[in-house]
Amino acid sequence: MLRMSFQIETIVNAYKTLAKIPAIVGGKLNNNGNRISCKWSVRNLDKGKSTKYLHDYILDTDLNVIAQSDFGVDVSNELLSAVSPKGMYKAVIREEKEGKENKKQYLEVWCRHNLAHCIDLTALDVHGDVYADSEFGSLDWSQDETAIVYVAEKKLKKSEPYIKRKSEDKSKVDGSGESAPKKGEEFLYRQDWGEQLVGKQMSVIVVCRLPAESFTVLEGLPESWCPGQVRFTNDGQSVVGVAWETEPRRLGLIFCTNRPSYIFNLTLDGTMTKISSEGMSVRSPRLSSNGDLLWLQRVADGPHHACHALVAKRKDSNEISSLIDIVQTELKIQNGESFYGIYSQALPSKCFASDNRVVFSTPQRNEIRSYVVNIDNSSIIDISNKSIIGSTTVLDVKSDVILASCSNMTTPGQLYVARLPAKGSEANIKWIQVTKPCEVPTSVANSTVHYMELEQNTQDTIKSFTALYFAPNGEDKKLPLIVWPHGGPHSGFVNAYSLEAALFNMLGFASLQINYRGSVGSGEASVRYLPKRVGDADVKDCKLATDEVLKQHPVDPNKLCLFGGSHGGFLVTHLSGQYPDLYKVVVSRNPVIDVASMFNSTDIADWCAVEAGFTFTEKGPVSEEELVAMRRCSPLVHVHRVKAPTALMLGSGDKRVPYYQGLEYSRRLKANGVPTRVYMYEDNHSLSSLPAEMDNLINSADWFLTHL
């Protein structure tokens, strides 16, 4: 018992040490490119949530820091903020809690030395909650600094029962202008956008004209369109944005870049023009100073995430041209380097240089890399920070100064700036460090990071994949290994700082993060390879990666652990069933256990069909062939072979992989005599709320150490 309490204490202390390290969540430059406002986030264990704070840095002409804030400023209750084009004002959407249940949202506009406007949006009652999520959320200024545009929930008409007695006064017409409540629609089912967008049903575009503090909900879009990501055009007479089609149904949107959608232009008086083509999924519209419109697009089908094209519509043309096409395998760019396509969920909010070259970042195999593309000739140049082996993510671009966050598995995120060289000389970019990284424990800082290039011996056209090996140095003995496939399945691991990986490292584990075939960052053909092969090709890749790491690194073959969530949970439960004598202990978070039964209860039914190898449709008769194929590719078919003690971490609010998937699995494991434990969190699919993260990580580490 004493050993157990010491073990828990060791894990808790390691987690508390790492929880104090802040992470960069955003950053903005002023118009001159000589002042940085960086938003950081740090886990606040006593509050049970993260605290977000701003820190400012002033640069000289050589981009060196000459002054900075004395202390951070807490901005945890800011949902959105935007500085006006000339830098004279800052708009903030703020949310404040009133008691346990009630909250209020305010629009604040600050001038340099004062609060110029503060408007209670909740009391105004023109719309529902303002959207601040990554899919719909936006806050943008008109060029003349007199108007602000944002996205909010549409205000529903009031409804009431068919039979309801009213007071004498209420029954009389009061002349208030409010329409009478609709009868019998109180319990009408209204779809929302699923996981992490619960309660978001229909969005509207709202324009606030500041001089009069007047609000207008823009009209003119088709009733079945849900708009988001809006911003003013340069003349301020219209907005551009993305609209998602809601009929015949809404499928989960977050992490899903394959939903049918359109780029549109909507004038403030309600004239709509559809800009993008039919059959596409689009995102991230960006307007250059000369009126060119750029966005990311892919075909609206198949895998939830895949390679995107960067396309443009010139100001005086209706034609859409491709600046960067979808890359099937690889493209050779300047200096003979390989480029594998664009897989980022969004372009930087400000992504244009002064001559309208475009700067962006994207996962590329084992790293996030940053590039500049010349609009005139589509040439692509890698401008990633070469002084740090790891990931470079662009945060902002102003006056040809680029602000980026750089990190790797041994070094937390830090700010760098660089001045973009003239056309043709971009590869000579020089990055200058703005912040020093927070100290990490020595074991993490001195660890080994190895990029593993792996290849299956197969006749398939797609054979190769990668993995990241991360291990503490200086250990004379062989290390226990955590085999760790990512979720998605069409996502990927990169060499960037992660508290989870650092925690296991501190506790003496090596980890193997596997980018099996189907991961993003290695070409569209690799992404499209996996559907119809899930539960087979991805499992074999994880097994090959395990075999190779045992050959190449000091890993104990008798101490192999499995750790993964979502599709990663699907894979670790497959591996423990298909190779019951190889892996010794399992932790699985919100795993997909039975694709067939998940089909009718998830917010992404299309995922089940596509990954099993079929085109998604809900028309016509139910296909027994498809249901059988879904069952056959599921971990459930191997559950009777599992021997490894298994812990399941489940979210009671998970809309993506409903928690009963894990419960069904746990019941069968227990019936077969396998040591099993289930943790249930009041959280969604990601288990990212601080109480859930803390508990599931500490219990995961304890489960591994106890059962090795």
N, C-alpha and C positions, 0 to 999 in steps of 0.2 A: 504493500500500500504506500509505504514511504517512497519507493522507487517511482510509483505512479504519480504521486504528488510532485516529486522533483521534476519528472518528465513534463507534466503540464506547466509547471512554473517556468521551465526552460523555454517552452514554446510561447507562452504568454509574454515573457520578457523579450523574446526575439520579435514578436509581432509589435509590441509597444515601441521598440526601438525603431522599426521600419515605418510605423504609423506616423512618426514625427517628421518624416521627409516629405516636403511639399512637392506637388506636381504642377507643371505649367498647363493651364487649360485654355489660354488665349493670350493674344498680345496685339497691340495697335501702335502704329507710328503716327506722329503728327504730320501735317502737310509738308513740312520742311525735312522730314526724315531725321530729325535730331533729338526727338524726345520719344521715349518708349513708355507705354502704360501696359504692364504685364499683369494678367490675372492668374493667381496661384490658387491651388486648393490643397488643404491639409486635413487629414482625418482628425476630428475632435471627439475623442473617445468619451469624454464626460457628457457631451451634448448628444452623442449617438448619431452624429451626422458630420459631413465635411463643412469646414469653414472656408469660404472663398474671400480672397483679399487682393487689393491692387497695390502694386509697387511701381514707382516711376523712376526712370533713369534718363539723365540728360547727357547728350553726346557732343563732342567737339567736331570740328570739320574732318578729322581723321577717324571719326566714329568711335573714339575712346570715351569711356565714361568719365565725366568730370564732376557729376553730382548725382545724388539719388535720394529717394525718400528716407526719412529717419525710421519710419515704421510703416507697416502695411495698414491699409484702410479696409475694414470689413465690408464686403458687398454681397454677403450671402443671400440677402433678400432681393437682390436685383435679378429679374428674370432676363431682361434684354437691355442693351444700351447702345447708343449710336451717337457719334460726334457729327455735327453738321458739316457740310462741304467746305466752308471757309474757316471752320474751327471755332466759330463764335459761340456755339451752343452744344449742350449734351442732353439727349433725351434718354430717359430711363423708365422702363416699366418695372414697378416695384410691387412686391406682394407682401402684405403684412397679416399675420394671424391675429384674430380676435377671439380669444378663448380656444377651446379644443376643436370646435367644429367650423367656426366662421373664419373667412379670410376676406381681405379686400385688396383690390388691385388699383394702383395709381399710375397715372402718366405724369412724370415730372420733367420739366425742361429747365435746365440750369444755364444761366449765362456765366460769364467768367467769375463774378463775385457774388452771385445771388441766385435764389430760386425764383425763376421768372414765372413759371406756371406749375400748379399742382392740381390735377383733376382726378376726382374720385370716379374711376371707370365703373366700379360696382354700383354706386348710387346712380350714375348716369343711365344705366340699364338700356343702353343702345344695342349691346351684344352680350354674349357670355364671356367666359374666361379668355384672356389673350393667350395665343399659342406661343410657347417659347421652346418647343422641341426642335430636334435637328431636321425633321422632315418638312414641316409647315412654317415654322417660326421665322419671322423677319421683322426688322425695324429699320426704316430708311427715311432719309430726308430728301425733300425737293431741293434742286440746285439753288433756288432763291431763299432757302432757309425759312419759308413761311408755312410749310406743311410737312406732316409726318404720315407714313403709311405703315400699317401692321395688319396681322391676321388674327381673327378671333372666332370663337364659337358663335354660330348663328343663334339669334334669340328665337326661341320657340314660342308659338302662340299658346296662350293659356288654354287649358282644358279642364273640364269638370265632369262629375257623374251625370248620367241622364236624369236622375232624381236627386235634387238638392234644394232644400228649403232655403230661401234667402230672406234677409231682413227687408222690411218695408222700404227703407231708403235705397238699398242696393238694387231692388227690382225696378226702381224708376230710372229713366234715362238721365244720367248726370251730366251729359255733354262734355265728358272728359276726352272724347275722341278715341278712347280705347275700344277695340272691337270686342264684341261679346265672346266669352270663352267658348271653344268648340266642345261639344258634348261627346262623351264616349271615346275620347282618344287618350285618356290618362295612362292606359296600360298598353298602348300601341308599341310594339317592339321596334326599336331603332338601332340599326347596326352602328358600331363604332369601328375604329381602325386597328383594334386588337392590341397585342402586346405593347406595353409602355405608352399606348395612345388611348387607353380606356377612357370612355366618356367623350372622346372627340368624334363627333358624328358628321357635322356639316360646318365647314368654315366659310367665313366671309372676309372681304377686304374692307378695311376701315381707313378712311383718310381724316386726319385731324388738321383743320386750318387754325393755326395758332393765334393770329390776331383777334379772331372772334371766339376762340375756343369752341368752334363748331365741329361736329362729327357727322360724316356721311358714310353710310354703308353702300359701297359701289354695286350697281346692278349692271346686267348685260351678259353675264356668263350663263351657259346652259344650266338648267336646274340640277342636272346629274353630275356637275363638276364641283370638285372640292379644291379650292385654290390655296396656294402657299408660296413661300420663297419669293415674295413680291418686292419690287423696287421701282422707284420712279425712273422714267425716261429722262434724258438730258434736258428736254424742254419743260418738264414738269406737268405736261398736259395729259399724260397717261402713265399706266404702270405696266410692267412686264412681270410674268411669273410663271409658275407651273400649276397645272390643274390636273387632278387625278379623276378618272372616270369611276363613278360609284355603282353603275349598273352593269351586269345584273346583281352584283354583290360586292361588298368591300372585302378584300383579303388583307391580312396583316401587312403593314407598310414598313415598319422599322426593320432595317437590315435587308430590305427587299427592293432591289433596284430594277425589278422586271415588271412593275405595274404599269398598265396602259395610262399614258399621260400626255399632256400637250404643253408646249410653250405658247403663251398667248400675249397679246397686247390689248389692254382695255383702257379706253379713254375715260376721263373723269366724268363725262356725260353719258357713258354707257354703251359705246360702240366697241364691239369685240372683233379682233382679228386673230384667227388661229395661224400660228407661224410654223410650227413643226409638222412633220408628216404623220400620216396614219400608221398605226401598228407599232409605234415607238414608245419607249420609256425614256423620259427626259428628266434632267435635274440641273440645278446650279446655273441659272441664267446670269450672265455678266455683261454689262454694257461698257464699251470703251469710251474714251473722251470724244471720239469722232463719230459715235453712234453705231458702231458695229456691235452686233449681239452674238455672244458665244454661249454654248452650253455643252453639257455631256449627254450622249444618247447611246442607246443600244436597242435591239429588237425586244419588244415586250413579250417574251416567252421564256420557257426553259428555266435554267438555274436561277436561284434568287439573287446571286451576284455574279458578275462576269465582266469581261473587258468592255470599256466604253470608247466611243469615238469622240473626239473634240471637234465640234462643227461650228460654223459661223454663217450668219446672214449679214451681208454688208449693208450699210445704211441705205443706199439708193438701189438696192436690188432685192428681188423676191426669191432669188436662188439660194439654196443652202449648200455650202461647200464644206468639204471635210479637211480640217487642218492636220489631224492625226487620225488615221484609220484604226479600226480594230486589228490588233496584231495577233495572228494565228499562232506563231511560235516565237520568233524573235525578229527584230529589225536592227540592222547595223546603223548606228548614228555617228555623229562626229567623233573623231579619235578612235574609230573602230569599236566603240563600246556597244554592248547589246542592250536593247530596249524591248521590254516584253508587253508594253501596252499600258493603258490607264485603268486603274482599279480603285481610285479614290472615290469616296462617297460624295465629295464636293470639291469644287475649286476654292482657293482662298477668296474671302469676301472681296478684297481688293487684290487683283491679280495682274494688273497691267503696269508695265513700265511706261515712261513718258512717251516713247515712240510706239507704244501699243504692242510690244512683245509681251507674251503671256508667260507667267511664272506659275508652276504648280508642283505638287508632290504626289507620289503614288507608291504603293508597295511594289517592290521588284525583288522577287525571290526571297532572300533572307533579310532585306532592309527596306526602309522607306527612303526613296531617293527623290531629289528635287531637280527640276528641269526648267529651261526657258525655251519657248518655241517662237520662231519668227513667223508672223502671220503672212508675210509676203511669199515666202518660199517653203514654209512648213519644216524648216530645219530644226532639229531637236538637239540641245546641248545639255549635258549633265553638269549641274552647278552645285552638287552636294558638297558638304563640308568634308574635305579630305583629311583634316587634322584629327578627326575622331572616326574610328571604325565603328559604324553603327547607322543610325537613322537620322535624316535631316527632314524636318517638316516645316514648310513655309507658313508663317502666321499672317504676314502683312507685307504690302509693297507700297511705298510712297516715295516720290521724287527719286526713283531709281535706287532707293535703299531697300534692301530685303531684310526682314526680320524672320528668324527661324528658331525652332527648338531642336536641339540635338541631344541624343542620349544613346546608350547601349545597355546591355544587361548588367554591366558592372558600375554604370555611372547614371545617376538620375538626370532628368531633363535640365538643360541649361540654355540660356539665351545667347544667340550669336547674331551679328549683323554683318552685312556686306554691301558694297556698292556694286551695282550691276555694270560690268564693263560694256564698252561699245559693241555693236554688232560685229561678229567675227572673232571677238576676243573673250567671249563669255567664259571659256574654259579656264581663263587666268584669274577668275574671281578669288578674292582673298577674304576669308571669314575672320571676324574679330570677336573675341569672347566678351560678353557683357556681364554675365553672372558666373560665379564660381559654384560648382555643384556642391550640394550638401554632402557632408561626410557620410559614407556608408560603412558598415562593419568591415573590418580588414578582410575577412573570409570572402565577402562579396567582391570587394574592390580588386582583390588579387586572383580572382577566379579565371579559369580557362573557358573561353568561348570558341567553339569549333564549328564551322559551317561544313556539314556533311553533304557531299554530292552522291546520290544513290541512284541505282538503275536496276530495274527488273530484267531478268533474262527471259524475254518474251517476244513473240512475233508482233505484238501490238505496236501501233505507230507511236504511242506515248509510253515511254519507258522510264523516264528520269523524274526524280523528285528530290527534295532537299530536307534537311533536318538541322536543328540547332542543338548542339551539346553544350551544357553549361554545368561546370563542376568546380567545387572548392579545390584549391591547390594545396600541396604540402602534406597530403594525407599518405601515409605509408601503406595503409591497408586498402583493400578494395572497397569501393563505395556502393551503398545501396542506390538504385536507379529508379527514378519516376519516369515512366513511359507516358507521354502526354500528347495525344492528338488534339487538334483544335476542333471547335464547333463549326457549324455552317451548313454543309461541309465546304462551301465556296468562300472561305476566308483564308487566313494564314497567320503564322507567327513571324515576327520580325525581331531583329536584334535591337530591342529598345527596352528601357528599364521597366520592370514589373515587380510589384511588391510580392506577389505570389511566388515567383521564381526565386526572388532574393530570400524569402522566408525559408523555403525548402533547402536552399543553399546553406544558410546559416545553421541549419539543423543537421548538416553533414550529408545531404543527398546530392547526387548528380541528377540532372534532368535532361530528357531528350524530347524536344518539342518538334513534332513531325508535320511537315508540309507535304502530305501524301498527294498523289495525282488527283486532280480536282480542285486543289488549292488555287487561290488567285496569285498573280504576280509572275506566272511562268508561261503566259500565252493563253489565248482563248481556247486553243485545241485541248490544252490540259484541263481547263475548266469543264469543257463539254465531254471529256472522256468519261467522267465518273457516273453520270446518270445511267441507270440500268446495271451498274456494277457496284453499287453501294453494298456493304456487307461482305464484299469479296475483294475487289482490287484495293480498296482503302485499308482493309484488314491485313492483306498480304504485304502492303507497303509498311505498315506498322511493325509487322513481324520481321521483315527484312531489315528495317532500321534497328530493331532490337538486336538481331544477330550481328550486324556490322559494328554496333557500338561495343558489344562484348569482345569483338576481335581487336578493336582499335584503342579502347580506353580501359583504365583500371576499375572495372565494374564487377560487383559480386553477382554471379549468375543465380545465386540462391536468394537474392534480395531484390527482386524485380517487382515494382509497384505499378499500378495503373491508375491514371488520374485524368478525368476529362468531363466536360459538360456539354449538354445538348447533343449534337452529332458526335462530339468527342466522347460523351457518355454512351452513345450508341456503339462507338468503336471499342471502348474499354470493356463493355459488357459482352460484345462479340469476342474479343480477345480472351477474356477469362473463360468463355465457353468453348472456344475453338482450340485453345492451348491451355487446358486446365492444369497441367503440371509445370508450366513455365513461369507463370505470374503468381505471386504469393499473396497479394492483398490489393483490394480495389476501393477507390472512392469515385463515385459517379454522381454528377450534379444534373438534375432535371434531364435524365437520359431518355432518348427515344428507344422504347423497348419493343413495341409492336406497331409497325407502320400502318397495318390494316385497321386496327381499332382507333389509332390516332386520326385517321382520315376524316372522321365525322365530328371531331371535337376540337381540333386545332384551329387557330386563326389563319393557318397557311396550308389548307387542304391540297393546294397545287403542289406543294413540296413533296407530299407523299406520293402523288402520281408521277411527277417528273423524275424523282430520284429512283423510283421503281422501274422507270423506263417507258412511261406512257405520256401521251398528251393529256393535260388536265381538261376535263369537261364534267359538268354536272347535268348535261342533257341526256335524254334517252334512258334506257334501262341500266341498272347497276351491273357492272361487269364482274363476274365471278373470277375470270382470268386475272384481272388487275388485283382484286383482293387477295387471291392466292399468291401472286407475285410479291405483293407488299408483305405478306406474312413470311414468305420464304426468305426474304432478305433481312429479316428482323433478328435481333439477339435472342428473342424469346424462344426461337427454335433450338437454341443450344443451352437453355437454362438448366436442364437436367444434368449437364456435364460439369457445371461450375463447382470448384472446390474452394476457391479463394475467399476469405472473409471479405464481406462487401458492405460498405457504408453508402447510403443514398441520401443526398442532400436535395430536398424538394421545396419548391415555392408554391404556397397555397393559392397565389394569385397568378400563376403562370398560364398565360393564354396560348403560348406557343407549343409547349409540350406539357399538357395537363398532368398534374401530379399523380393521377391514378396510374399512369404508365409505370412510375417507380414503385407505387404500392403493389401493383399486380406482380411485379418482378420480385419484390421482397417476400410476398406470401409464398411464392414458388420456391425461392431460395430456402426459406425457413422450413418448408415442408420436406425439402431434400437434406436438411440437417446442416446447412451452411451458416456459419456465424454471420448475422445480418443486423444492421442497425439503421433506422430511418430517422432523419431530422427533418422537421417540417417548419418552414419559415414563412412569416407573413410578408411575402415579397413576390416579385415577378420572376421571369425566366432567368434574368442575369444574376440574381441573388447579390445585388450590388449595394443595397442599403448597408450602412455601416454595421448595425447590430448583426445582420445576416452574414456579411463578409467576415467579420471578426470571429463569429461562432463557427462558421463552417470551415474556415481555414485552420483554426486551432484544433477543432475536432478531426479534421482530415489528417493533419500532421500526427496527432495523437494516435489515430487509428493505424496509420502506417507503422509508427514506432512500436506500438503494442503488439502488432501481429507479425513483425519480422523476427 
